Amino acid sequence: MIIKIIINHYIHPNNFEHRMPVVSISLTEKNLEVLERIQESLGLTGRSESIRACIRSAESDLREMEDLKGSVEGILIILHDSHHSMRLDNIRHQYKEQVITQIHSHLSNSKCLEIFIVKGKAKDIKTMLQSVHGEDTFDYANFVVF
């Protein structure tokens, strides 16, 4: 996904004191569908509110990752299409020192569930999580710290 960001200052028509940057982004059709589902399910009035809600959620995840220190143990859960297994294999091999156990399960609709028990230095686990979250082919990825 390519994201173009253009920031301009916008003065809210009802409140000249309230300034909010206007950001223009490019989304795939799938991203747009998800954004609209988020808007509907959370009862939000517009796409901007939906994006702000997503940013708040991502910020919470970011704070959790930034708080990782020392030795870390946890569970990494990934859901993906079975035909994207090669990318996951590359990540698993790259972080073989941190992966203690892996459980693989075939689900319906050509989906696979991966559960990794990981242990390692916080900086290595953070790098692994960045690799996982950088993959746009995974349907879901979540890390739970013990």
C-alpha positions as CSV (number, residue, x, y, z in Angstrom):
1,M,0.0,0.0,0.0
2,I,1.3,3.4,-0.9
3,I,0.3,6.2,1.3
4,K,0.6,9.8,0.2
5,I,0.3,12.3,3.0
6,I,-0.4,16.0,2.4
7,I,-0.7,18.2,5.5
8,N,-2.4,21.6,5.3
9,H,-3.8,23.7,8.1
10,Y,-7.6,23.9,8.1
11,I,-9.6,26.3,10.1
12,H,-12.8,24.7,11.3
13,P,-15.7,26.9,10.0
14,N,-17.5,27.0,13.4
15,N,-14.5,27.7,15.5
16,F,-11.5,29.8,14.3
17,E,-9.6,28.8,17.4
18,H,-9.8,25.1,16.5
19,R,-7.2,24.2,13.9
20,M,-6.9,20.7,12.5
21,P,-4.5,19.4,9.9
22,V,-6.1,18.0,6.8
23,V,-4.3,14.8,5.7
24,S,-4.8,13.2,2.3
25,I,-4.0,9.5,2.0
26,S,-4.3,6.8,-0.7
27,L,-5.9,3.5,0.3
28,T,-6.5,0.3,-1.4
29,E,-10.1,-0.8,-2.0
30,K,-9.7,-3.4,0.8
31,N,-8.4,-0.7,3.2
32,L,-11.4,1.5,2.3
33,E,-13.9,-1.3,2.9
34,V,-12.3,-2.0,6.3
35,L,-12.4,1.7,7.2
36,E,-16.1,1.8,6.4
37,R,-16.7,-1.3,8.5
38,I,-14.9,0.3,11.4
39,Q,-17.0,3.5,10.9
40,E,-20.3,1.5,10.9
41,S,-19.4,-0.9,13.8
42,L,-18.2,1.9,16.1
43,G,-21.0,4.3,15.1
44,L,-18.7,7.0,13.9
45,T,-19.9,9.8,11.7
46,G,-17.1,10.0,9.2
47,R,-13.9,8.5,7.8
48,S,-11.8,11.1,9.7
49,E,-13.2,9.9,13.0
50,S,-12.5,6.3,12.0
51,I,-8.9,7.0,11.1
52,R,-8.5,8.9,14.4
53,A,-9.9,5.8,16.3
54,C,-7.5,3.5,14.4
55,I,-4.6,5.8,15.3
56,R,-5.5,5.8,19.0
57,S,-5.6,2.0,18.9
58,A,-2.3,1.8,17.1
59,E,-0.8,4.3,19.6
60,S,-1.8,2.0,22.5
61,D,-0.1,-1.0,20.7
62,L,3.0,1.2,20.1
63,R,3.2,2.2,23.8
64,E,3.1,-1.5,24.8
65,M,5.9,-2.3,22.4
66,E,8.0,0.6,23.6
67,D,7.5,-0.6,27.2
68,L,9.2,-4.0,26.4
69,K,12.5,-4.1,28.3
70,G,15.0,-6.8,29.3
71,S,14.0,-10.4,28.6
72,V,10.6,-10.8,27.1
73,E,8.3,-13.9,26.8
74,G,5.0,-13.9,24.9
75,I,2.7,-15.4,22.4
76,L,2.6,-14.1,18.8
77,I,-0.7,-15.0,17.0
78,I,-0.9,-14.6,13.2
79,L,-3.8,-15.4,10.8
80,H,-3.0,-15.6,7.1
81,D,-3.9,-17.1,3.8
82,S,-2.3,-20.5,3.2
83,H,-0.6,-19.2,0.0
84,H,1.4,-16.6,2.0
85,S,3.2,-19.2,4.2
86,M,6.5,-18.6,2.5
87,R,6.7,-15.0,3.9
88,L,5.9,-16.4,7.4
89,D,8.6,-19.1,7.0
90,N,11.2,-16.4,6.2
91,I,10.3,-14.5,9.4
92,R,10.3,-17.7,11.4
93,H,13.8,-18.7,10.2
94,Q,15.1,-15.1,10.6
95,Y,14.1,-15.2,14.3
96,K,14.7,-18.9,15.1
97,E,16.6,-17.9,18.2
98,Q,13.5,-16.2,19.6
99,V,10.9,-18.8,18.5
100,I,10.6,-21.4,21.2
101,T,7.5,-23.2,19.9
102,Q,5.3,-22.9,16.8
103,I,1.8,-24.3,16.4
104,H,0.3,-24.3,12.9
105,S,-3.3,-25.1,12.2
106,H,-5.3,-25.2,8.9
107,L,-8.6,-23.3,9.1
108,S,-11.5,-23.0,6.7
109,N,-11.4,-20.8,3.6
110,S,-7.6,-21.5,3.0
111,K,-6.6,-19.7,6.2
112,C,-3.9,-20.7,8.6
113,L,-3.4,-19.9,12.2
114,E,0.1,-19.6,13.6
115,I,0.9,-19.4,17.3
116,F,4.5,-18.7,18.3
117,I,5.8,-18.8,21.8
118,V,8.7,-16.4,21.8
119,K,11.4,-15.5,24.2
120,G,14.4,-13.2,23.9
121,K,15.9,-9.8,24.4
122,A,13.3,-7.0,24.1
123,K,15.2,-5.4,21.2
124,D,15.1,-8.7,19.2
125,I,11.4,-9.3,19.9
126,K,10.6,-5.7,18.9
127,T,12.5,-6.2,15.6
128,M,10.5,-9.4,15.0
129,L,7.2,-7.7,15.7
130,Q,8.2,-4.9,13.3
131,S,8.8,-7.5,10.6
132,V,5.4,-9.2,11.3
133,H,3.5,-5.9,11.3
134,G,5.3,-4.8,8.2
135,E,3.7,-7.7,6.3
136,D,0.5,-6.6,4.6
137,T,-0.3,-10.2,3.7
138,F,-1.2,-11.2,7.2
139,D,-4.9,-10.9,8.1
140,Y,-4.2,-10.6,11.8
141,A,-1.2,-10.3,14.1
142,N,-1.2,-9.8,17.8
143,F,1.5,-10.1,20.5
144,V,0.6,-10.9,24.1
145,V,3.3,-10.5,26.7
146,F,3.5,-13.0,29.6
